[in-house]
């Protein structure tokens, strides 16, 4: 598989049941695709997972998007400057 550019992913906050990550390195087109207002929240989460799986990152090896989406749960996606802020569960349900 030909991976896109590497993303910088940093855990910025952790609370009971939830971790917050800052994702840097997505293209404008990728962020627009993820945050498309015509998509439901679930569809946005699916798109984020798919795009994360296409990139390498400096946080975790493997398919991070699938791990978050299918295991821990992606609870919110927000845009901040040129970054995404994503809330992810910190345990598998």
N, C-alpha and C positions, 0 to 999 in steps of 0.2 A: 504494500500500500504506500502510495506517495503522500506523505504528510505535508500539510501546509506549514507555515512558519511557527516557531515556538511561541507559546504564550507565557506571560508571567502571571502566576496565580498566587495570591497571598491571602492567608487567613488573617482577617483584620479584627475579628471579634468572635468570642465564643460564649454562649450562655447555656442554660439548662435545655438540652434538646436541640439546639440550633447553632450552626457556625455561619459566619458571614465572610464571604470571599470577595476580593477585588480582582477582576480579570482585566489584564492589559494586553494589547496586541491584536485584537480582532480588527478586521477592516471595517470601514464605514458601511460597506454593503452587507457584511455579516451582521453587524449590530442592527441595521435597518431590517434585515430579514428576521432576526430574533424578536425585535420589538414592534413588528408590524401590527398596527392597531386593529387590523381586520381579523387577526388571529385570536382565538380564545387563550386564556392563561395556560391551559394544558398544552395547546398547540405551540405556544411560545416556548414552553419548557422542553417539548420534544425537539424543536428546532435548535435550541441551545445545546441539548445533549448531542445531537447529530453533528453540530459544528465543532463542539469540544472534542469529540472522538476523532475528527479529521486532523486535529493539531497535536503536536507534542507540547508538553508544558514542563515547567520547572517545579511543579508541586507533587505530581504523582504519575508514575508510569502506567501505561495501559489506557483503556477507554474510560477516561474520567467522566465524560458526559453520561455514558450508560450507567456507570456506577452510581452517580448522583441521582439520576432519574429513576432507575429501577430499584436501587437499594436504599439510599438514604432519603430521597425525596428532595426535589427542588421546590421551595416554598414561595420565593419571590425573585423577580429580576428587575433591577432598576438601572437606569442610565445615569452616570455621573461623569461629566466631562467626556473624555475619550475612553472611558472604562465602563465595565458593567459591575454592579454589586449584586451578588447572588446569595440568598439565604438557603442553606442546605441543612437537612437534618444531620445530627451527628451520631445516629445509631440506626441500624436496620430495624424496621418494624416487622 
